[in-house]
Amino acid sequence: MSEKSTLRIVQVKSAIGCNRRQRATLRGMGIRRLNQTVELEDTRAVRGMIGKVRHLVVVLEGQSDAG
């Protein structure tokens, strides 16, 4: 069985003052408030979303516990 790689994404900076598209990207990742952590599958689409808001988030790489 192959383990699916996941990313933990934490919003560490406020989206106030950011443009509408960046706020929408955070919402698309499931982040709604400061210091919230979400765990998403490591895909190209998610990596692209992280790239758009890299100044607002911290990314922690890990493996999922699905066993």
N, CA, C and O atoms as CSV, one atom per row, in Angstrom:
chain,resi,resn,atom,element,x,y,z
A,1,MET,N,N,0.838,-1.193,0.000
A,1,MET,CA,C,0.000,0.000,0.000
A,1,MET,C,C,0.877,1.247,0.000
A,1,MET,O,O,1.856,1.331,0.741
A,2,SER,N,N,0.528,2.172,-0.804
A,2,SER,CA,C,1.290,3.414,-0.842
A,2,SER,C,C,0.648,4.448,0.076
A,2,SER,O,O,-0.564,4.663,0.052
A,3,GLU,N,N,1.480,5.068,0.869
A,3,GLU,CA,C,1.015,6.126,1.764
A,3,GLU,C,C,0.825,7.402,0.945
A,3,GLU,O,O,1.683,7.774,0.145
A,4,LYS,N,N,-0.308,8.064,1.157
A,4,LYS,CA,C,-0.522,9.323,0.464
A,4,LYS,C,C,0.130,10.431,1.262
A,4,LYS,O,O,-0.073,10.545,2.470
A,5,SER,N,N,0.900,11.233,0.590
A,5,SER,CA,C,1.588,12.331,1.244
A,5,SER,C,C,0.609,13.476,1.500
A,5,SER,O,O,-0.202,13.816,0.639
A,6,THR,N,N,0.694,14.060,2.682
A,6,THR,CA,C,-0.181,15.171,3.021
A,6,THR,C,C,0.634,16.376,3.448
A,6,THR,O,O,1.811,16.262,3.793
A,7,LEU,N,N,-0.005,17.517,3.420
A,7,LEU,CA,C,0.605,18.762,3.862
A,7,LEU,C,C,-0.272,19.375,4.944
A,7,LEU,O,O,-1.496,19.414,4.814
A,8,ARG,N,N,0.348,19.847,5.995
A,8,ARG,CA,C,-0.368,20.617,7.011
A,8,ARG,C,C,-0.097,22.075,6.722
A,8,ARG,O,O,1.056,22.495,6.618
A,9,ILE,N,N,-1.162,22.847,6.592
A,9,ILE,CA,C,-1.046,24.251,6.243
A,9,ILE,C,C,-1.646,25.068,7.379
A,9,ILE,O,O,-2.783,24.832,7.790
A,10,VAL,N,N,-0.877,26.028,7.884
A,10,VAL,CA,C,-1.306,26.871,8.992
A,10,VAL,C,C,-1.267,28.326,8.538
A,10,VAL,O,O,-0.252,28.793,8.021
A,11,GLN,N,N,-2.372,29.039,8.731
A,11,GLN,CA,C,-2.382,30.462,8.411
A,11,GLN,C,C,-1.738,31.201,9.568
A,11,GLN,O,O,-2.207,31.105,10.702
A,12,VAL,N,N,-0.659,31.944,9.295
A,12,VAL,CA,C,0.075,32.638,10.350
A,12,VAL,C,C,-0.001,34.156,10.219
A,12,VAL,O,O,0.462,34.876,11.103
A,13,LYS,N,N,-0.574,34.641,9.139
A,13,LYS,CA,C,-0.698,36.078,8.933
A,13,LYS,C,C,-2.097,36.382,8.432
A,13,LYS,O,O,-2.676,35.601,7.676
A,14,SER,N,N,-2.642,37.519,8.853
A,14,SER,CA,C,-3.999,37.887,8.504
A,14,SER,C,C,-4.141,38.176,7.015
A,14,SER,O,O,-3.209,38.647,6.362
A,15,ALA,N,N,-5.326,37.883,6.499
A,15,ALA,CA,C,-5.619,38.156,5.091
A,15,ALA,C,C,-6.204,39.557,4.899
A,15,ALA,O,O,-6.532,39.943,3.777
A,16,ILE,N,N,-6.333,40.308,5.974
A,16,ILE,CA,C,-6.817,41.686,5.855
A,16,ILE,C,C,-5.804,42.472,5.030
A,16,ILE,O,O,-4.606,42.427,5.311
A,17,GLY,N,N,-6.266,43.176,4.037
A,17,GLY,CA,C,-5.390,43.949,3.172
A,17,GLY,C,C,-4.926,43.176,1.950
A,17,GLY,O,O,-4.321,43.759,1.050
A,18,CYS,N,N,-5.192,41.892,1.896
A,18,CYS,CA,C,-4.849,41.090,0.719
A,18,CYS,C,C,-5.973,41.228,-0.304
A,18,CYS,O,O,-7.092,41.616,0.030
A,19,ASN,N,N,-5.658,40.907,-1.538
A,19,ASN,CA,C,-6.694,41.037,-2.555
A,19,ASN,C,C,-7.711,39.902,-2.461
A,19,ASN,O,O,-7.490,38.902,-1.777
A,20,ARG,N,N,-8.805,40.076,-3.150
A,20,ARG,CA,C,-9.944,39.147,-3.086
A,20,ARG,C,C,-9.565,37.737,-3.518
A,20,ARG,O,O,-10.055,36.761,-2.949
A,21,ARG,N,N,-8.704,37.623,-4.510
A,21,ARG,CA,C,-8.315,36.307,-5.018
A,21,ARG,C,C,-7.500,35.527,-3.992
A,21,ARG,O,O,-7.638,34.308,-3.888
A,22,GLN,N,N,-6.654,36.217,-3.237
A,22,GLN,CA,C,-5.874,35.537,-2.210
A,22,GLN,C,C,-6.782,35.067,-1.072
A,22,GLN,O,O,-6.592,33.967,-0.553
A,23,ARG,N,N,-7.750,35.869,-0.682
A,23,ARG,CA,C,-8.706,35.452,0.351
A,23,ARG,C,C,-9.516,34.252,-0.144
A,23,ARG,O,O,-9.801,33.333,0.624
A,24,ALA,N,N,-9.881,34.263,-1.413
A,24,ALA,CA,C,-10.631,33.150,-1.983
A,24,ALA,C,C,-9.775,31.875,-2.020
A,24,ALA,O,O,-10.298,30.776,-1.837
A,25,THR,N,N,-8.494,32.011,-2.252
A,25,THR,CA,C,-7.596,30.860,-2.248
A,25,THR,C,C,-7.527,30.237,-0.861
A,25,THR,O,O,-7.562,29.013,-0.727
A,26,LEU,N,N,-7.428,31.072,0.171
A,26,LEU,CA,C,-7.440,30.550,1.548
A,26,LEU,C,C,-8.739,29.801,1.819
A,26,LEU,O,O,-8.724,28.711,2.391
A,27,ARG,N,N,-9.855,30.380,1.412
A,27,ARG,CA,C,-11.151,29.729,1.603
A,27,ARG,C,C,-11.210,28.412,0.844
A,27,ARG,O,O,-11.760,27.431,1.345
A,28,GLY,N,N,-10.650,28.381,-0.359
A,28,GLY,CA,C,-10.633,27.168,-1.167
A,28,GLY,C,C,-9.837,26.044,-0.522
A,28,GLY,O,O,-10.127,24.867,-0.739
A,29,MET,N,N,-8.837,26.404,0.269
A,29,MET,CA,C,-8.055,25.402,0.997
A,29,MET,C,C,-8.732,24.999,2.296
A,29,MET,O,O,-8.291,24.063,2.963
A,30,GLY,N,N,-9.804,25.700,2.661
A,30,GLY,CA,C,-10.522,25.360,3.886
A,30,GLY,C,C,-10.080,26.150,5.091
A,30,GLY,O,O,-10.478,25.841,6.214
A,31,ILE,N,N,-9.263,27.167,4.881
A,31,ILE,CA,C,-8.783,27.996,5.989
A,31,ILE,C,C,-9.733,29.169,6.159
A,31,ILE,O,O,-9.983,29.911,5.209
A,32,ARG,N,N,-10.261,29.339,7.358
A,32,ARG,CA,C,-11.230,30.385,7.625
A,32,ARG,C,C,-10.764,31.404,8.654
A,32,ARG,O,O,-11.289,32.516,8.701
A,33,ARG,N,N,-9.778,31.039,9.485
A,33,ARG,CA,C,-9.345,31.984,10.515
A,33,ARG,C,C,-7.844,31.833,10.785
A,33,ARG,O,O,-7.224,30.841,10.401
A,34,LEU,N,N,-7.294,32.813,11.435
A,34,LEU,CA,C,-5.873,32.850,11.762
A,34,LEU,C,C,-5.514,31.691,12.687
A,34,LEU,O,O,-6.301,31.327,13.561
A,35,ASN,N,N,-4.345,31.117,12.501
A,35,ASN,CA,C,-3.812,29.982,13.265
A,35,ASN,C,C,-4.586,28.687,13.056
A,35,ASN,O,O,-4.373,27.724,13.792
A,36,GLN,N,N,-5.464,28.643,12.086
A,36,GLN,CA,C,-6.172,27.402,11.783
A,36,GLN,C,C,-5.254,26.497,10.960
A,36,GLN,O,O,-4.518,26.960,10.089
A,37,THR,N,N,-5.315,25.209,11.256
A,37,THR,CA,C,-4.518,24.212,10.541
A,37,THR,C,C,-5.438,23.316,9.725
A,37,THR,O,O,-6.457,22.841,10.228
A,38,VAL,N,N,-5.082,23.087,8.479
A,38,VAL,CA,C,-5.806,22.134,7.643
A,38,VAL,C,C,-4.790,21.134,7.092
A,38,VAL,O,O,-3.614,21.455,6.919
A,39,GLU,N,N,-5.258,19.938,6.823
A,39,GLU,CA,C,-4.409,18.900,6.261
A,39,GLU,C,C,-4.965,18.540,4.889
A,39,GLU,O,O,-6.101,18.084,4.766
A,40,LEU,N,N,-4.146,18.753,3.858
A,40,LEU,CA,C,-4.567,18.514,2.484
A,40,LEU,C,C,-3.606,17.551,1.809
A,40,LEU,O,O,-2.434,17.456,2.175
A,41,GLU,N,N,-4.121,16.844,0.825
A,41,GLU,CA,C,-3.296,15.931,0.037
A,41,GLU,C,C,-2.297,16.744,-0.783
A,41,GLU,O,O,-2.613,17.825,-1.280
A,42,ASP,N,N,-1.096,16.209,-0.915
A,42,ASP,CA,C,-0.031,16.894,-1.643
A,42,ASP,C,C,-0.217,16.676,-3.145
A,42,ASP,O,O,0.195,15.656,-3.697
A,43,THR,N,N,-0.849,17.661,-3.793
A,43,THR,CA,C,-1.060,17.602,-5.240
A,43,THR,C,C,-0.509,18.875,-5.867
A,43,THR,O,O,-0.167,19.835,-5.176
A,44,ARG,N,N,-0.433,18.859,-7.180
A,44,ARG,CA,C,0.046,20.056,-7.881
A,44,ARG,C,C,-0.891,21.239,-7.670
A,44,ARG,O,O,-0.438,22.377,-7.545
A,45,ALA,N,N,-2.192,20.975,-7.631
A,45,ALA,CA,C,-3.173,22.048,-7.448
A,45,ALA,C,C,-3.010,22.701,-6.078
A,45,ALA,O,O,-3.042,23.926,-5.957
A,46,VAL,N,N,-2.837,21.883,-5.059
A,46,VAL,CA,C,-2.660,22.420,-3.707
A,46,VAL,C,C,-1.346,23.187,-3.610
A,46,VAL,O,O,-1.288,24.246,-2.985
A,47,ARG,N,N,-0.299,22.661,-4.221
A,47,ARG,CA,C,0.989,23.374,-4.233
A,47,ARG,C,C,0.861,24.739,-4.914
A,47,ARG,O,O,1.471,25.713,-4.476
A,48,GLY,N,N,0.068,24.806,-5.983
A,48,GLY,CA,C,-0.150,26.083,-6.660
A,48,GLY,C,C,-0.904,27.065,-5.782
A,48,GLY,O,O,-0.598,28.258,-5.771
A,49,MET,N,N,-1.893,26.565,-5.043
A,49,MET,CA,C,-2.646,27.429,-4.133
A,49,MET,C,C,-1.741,27.957,-3.021
A,49,MET,O,O,-1.830,29.123,-2.637
A,50,ILE,N,N,-0.875,27.094,-2.513
A,50,ILE,CA,C,0.068,27.519,-1.474
A,50,ILE,C,C,0.994,28.603,-2.017
A,50,ILE,O,O,1.322,29.558,-1.313
A,51,GLY,N,N,1.406,28.452,-3.251
A,51,GLY,CA,C,2.284,29.445,-3.861
A,51,GLY,C,C,1.655,30.825,-3.947
A,51,GLY,O,O,2.351,31.835,-3.846
A,52,LYS,N,N,0.342,30.871,-4.133
A,52,LYS,CA,C,-0.357,32.153,-4.245
A,52,LYS,C,C,-0.475,32.883,-2.905
A,52,LYS,O,O,-0.592,34.108,-2.864
A,53,VAL,N,N,-0.443,32.110,-1.803
A,53,VAL,CA,C,-0.607,32.733,-0.482
A,53,VAL,C,C,0.569,32.382,0.438
A,53,VAL,O,O,0.411,32.324,1.657
A,54,ARG,N,N,1.736,32.150,-0.145
A,54,ARG,CA,C,2.885,31.698,0.638
A,54,ARG,C,C,3.321,32.690,1.708
A,54,ARG,O,O,3.984,32.300,2.670
A,55,HIS,N,N,2.964,33.961,1.561
A,55,HIS,CA,C,3.316,34.968,2.559
A,55,HIS,C,C,2.359,34.961,3.751
A,55,HIS,O,O,2.601,35.645,4.745
A,56,LEU,N,N,1.275,34.192,3.653
A,56,LEU,CA,C,0.275,34.138,4.724
A,56,LEU,C,C,0.283,32.808,5.481
A,56,LEU,O,O,-0.304,32.717,6.559
A,57,VAL,N,N,0.928,31.787,4.945
A,57,VAL,CA,C,0.840,30.450,5.524
A,57,VAL,C,C,2.213,29.845,5.786
A,57,VAL,O,O,3.229,30.290,5.251
A,58,VAL,N,N,2.209,28.809,6.633
A,58,VAL,CA,C,3.383,27.964,6.868
A,58,VAL,C,C,2.980,26.547,6.505
A,58,VAL,O,O,1.887,26.105,6.859
A,59,VAL,N,N,3.843,25.833,5.806
A,59,VAL,CA,C,3.525,24.480,5.348
A,59,VAL,C,C,4.425,23.479,6.072
A,59,VAL,O,O,5.648,23.620,6.108
A,60,LEU,N,N,3.779,22.466,6.645
A,60,LEU,CA,C,4.486,21.379,7.317
A,60,LEU,C,C,4.199,20.106,6.542
A,60,LEU,O,O,3.036,19.758,6.334
A,61,GLU,N,N,5.244,19.404,6.112
A,61,GLU,CA,C,5.043,18.186,5.338
A,61,GLU,C,C,4.972,16.996,6.267
A,61,GLU,O,O,5.638,16.967,7.302
A,62,GLY,N,N,4.161,16.010,5.901
A,62,GLY,CA,C,4.036,14.819,6.718
A,62,GLY,C,C,3.369,13.710,5.954
A,62,GLY,O,O,2.965,13.889,4.805
A,63,GLN,N,N,3.250,12.552,6.594
A,63,GLN,CA,C,2.566,11.407,6.005
A,63,GLN,C,C,1.233,11.244,6.698
A,63,GLN,O,O,1.109,11.556,7.883
A,64,SER,N,N,0.243,10.766,5.989
A,64,SER,CA,C,-1.056,10.535,6.607
A,64,SER,C,C,-1.005,9.268,7.450
A,64,SER,O,O,-0.177,8.390,7.205
A,65,ASP,N,N,-1.892,9.169,8.448
A,65,ASP,CA,C,-1.921,8.035,9.353
A,65,ASP,C,C,-2.880,6.953,8.907
A,65,ASP,O,O,-3.083,5.975,9.626
A,66,ALA,N,N,-3.478,7.110,7.729
A,66,ALA,CA,C,-4.455,6.122,7.257
A,66,ALA,C,C,-3.770,4.771,7.132
A,66,ALA,O,O,-2.770,4.630,6.429
A,67,GLY,N,N,-4.314,3.792,7.814
A,67,GLY,CA,C,-3.611,2.537,7.787
A,67,GLY,C,C,-4.497,1.411,7.541
A,67,GLY,O,O,-4.043,0.268,7.490
